[in-house]
Amino acid sequence: MSEQILVAGIGADGWDGLPPRTQREILACEVIFGSQRQLDLVPSSNAERVAWPSPLVPALQGLLARHEGRRICVLASGDPMFHGIGVTLARLLGPERLRVLPQPSSVSLACARLGWPLATTTVVSLVARPVETVLAALTDRSRVLVLSNDGATPAALAKVLSDNGFGESTLHVLEQLGGPAERIVTESAAKWTDAQSDSLNIVAIEAKVAPDTPRLTRVPGLPDSAYGGDGQLTKAEVRAVSLAALAPAPGELLWDVGGGSGSIAIEWSRTHPECRAIAFEHVAARVEQIERNALALGVPTVKVRGRAPEAFADAPVPDAVFIGGGLTVPGLLDACWERLRPGGRLVANAVTIESEAVLVDWARPNDAQMRRIQVQRAEPLGGFSAWRPHIAVVQIFAQKPLLSA
């Protein structure tokens, strides 16, 4: 077995903040990888020093292979296994190839400074992600720690909060945590004026929402008004029932076939930061609308592909499939079922007689459950109110059998 790679965390307090054991092990290595800032923190030694290229991940395995057989150290910020290089290395090389010596993460230090409970504080990473990603985590009075992408993140974050009804939220920008230049700047999002913060920062949000802001939580069934589009939208009540049947779990992938406004894919992704979704939609205006809705609701990770089933060809295998449109396309339902992983769930909704007939014919031989959902909403009628029925939805649910041993 190849010699283990040392992955050493180093904080803003630099070399002096490291335990003596970590210092000795770093200096005993023959090659040290890290950012130039991290490499500059290490005293002179005989080790070859290699600054990370950009982009890093595509070059990583080649760089390490070039130094196979030598004692290698990889420097990381704080805790390498918390949104750090250690996670990437464990995935590429296997955890058995690593020996990790962590330092306190920026989140641990931030909670220590603010007196926040680490175990229950929500953390959102904006590293190489749109700043709108934070919106999915925000509710009134929530506390959120944001890992910044750079020094411009706090100002961009303040604007997004102000634009979405959270302007009265308090921002604490914690710079250079643990180091001699540590500084904390506190102001409301609406009054934030600093265009640039220190590049090494983390932002703590104490959320406060304006009274007229719609309540948007991670629970499925968001108001229909939360979505823009041309009316191709699974209504809130049916959406909640459909997501309950799809049963998202962290790390799972959904195919939303016939994406429309993207509501199912979006609310699947909002249930947990690790949930992923691909919407299949070929109408250009709707593709753009799905992308806008996903960004506005804090899940820009939703991907959009073209026409189904042609666009299934190289798509990753889904854990669940929702079909909200295109049921009358020959072979579509069978193609979805074929691509679904064993044990995965399929939910399909029909509102026309023709698409309902497809579901009825398919349900029995595939042991699918069927139900009919009828929603009525109270709406004005003259000076009174009356029940206004929406089009009934026929829904099937099927779980694909596990492969036999």
Summary of the structure (lengths in Angstrom):
residues: 405
radius of gyration: 25.3
end to end distance: 32.6
largest distance: 86.6
contacts: 1278
relative contact order: 0.08
helix: 31%
strand: 24%
